[in-house]
Amino acid sequence: MSEQTRPNTVRAESKARGDFGRRIAARRKELGLSREAAAGRAGMVSGYLTYLEEKAMAMPDSGTLLRLAGALETTVMSLRGGDADLPPGVGRAASQPVLVVMSDDECRQRLASHGVGRLALGDADGPVVVPVNYTVVDGAICFRTAPGTMTAAAVGKRVAFEVDCIDDALSQGWSVLVRGRAEAVTDPVTVRRLTELAHSAPWAGGLRALWVRIGSAVLSGRRIRVR
């Protein structure tokens, strides 16, 4: 059963977890690791990793933290949330980085991982960049907004939409850029389908009943790989 078909369970699990447990789980899923695989990397049993992820008051000793950070290819500071208010990219460049141009298929796979993207458009005062929660449906970027807002002003215009991920611990990351025309979704059946398939509700909250869709007229992406 998918997370989208059991929202009450997901909300209950989120409440049970502390910030530390959520960071562990998020990083593990970002790496595509099961609990068993991550626990094996860290030299612990999977039941203990389950405890760390799901118990709000769980906090291992420093040795376990170091092993867990190494297993998840990150830092103890990141797991503890010490860098939560820092912008991405504060780490130093690796000694032998390689810039790789991603294929269209890889770009689409990265986009489909969902999250927060940056919408770029122009207004009377010049270019504007706004972060929005988004979902990919049928290969198109879709996001919710409210009429009269800055993001709603994108409708009918050519815009750019960028998604990226920065790994300060390993000095690597990737970026995907979509350029196309934004259009309002008005068909009730399509609106209902987008709402059902939405990866997340808007983090900013509020009533955001206008769906906007961006077709990927131009798609490009690059990633930094460390040798």
C-alpha positions, 0 to 999 in steps of 0.5 A: 500500500502506498503512502498516498493511500494511507495518509492517517498512518503516515501522519501518525508515524511522522508524529512519533518520530523526532527530528533526528529520526526523520533525518536518518530516514530521509537520508537513507531513502535518498540513498535508496537504502533499506533499513537492513542495508543501512543498518548493515553498513553501520554495523548495527541490527536493523531493529536498532535502526528502526528504534532510532528512526521511530522513537522521538527521544532516541539518541545514540552515543557518539561512536554509533553516530559516527558509524551511522553518518559514515553509512549514510554518507553524511555528517554527524552535524547533518544528522543532528540538524546542526546545519539546518539553517545553513545554505547548501554548498558551504562545503569545500570542493572535492579534489577531483570533481567531474561535471557530467551532462545528464541524459533526458531519462536521468533528468526525468528520474531526478525530477520525479523524486519530488520535493521543492523546486524553484520557479523563475519568471519575469514581472514588472520589476524584473526576474523573480525566483520563487520556491514551490512544492511540486509533483511530476504527472505525465512528465509535466511539472505541476504545482498548486498556488492561489489566484493573484499570487506571484506564482499564479502570474506564471500562467500563460508565460514561458518560465524556467523551473529548477530542481537540485540536490547538494551533498556538502558531505561529499562535495557533489550534487546535481541540477535539472532545468526545465523551460516551457510554458506554464498553463492553468489546469481547469478541467475538473477531472484533471484537477481531481487527478492532480490532487490525488497524485500530489506528492505533498501539500504546499508547505506554506499552507493556506488554500491553494486551489489553482493547479499550474502545469509546465510542459518540458519544452527544453530539459537539461541537467548536470551533476558533479561526480567525485572520483 
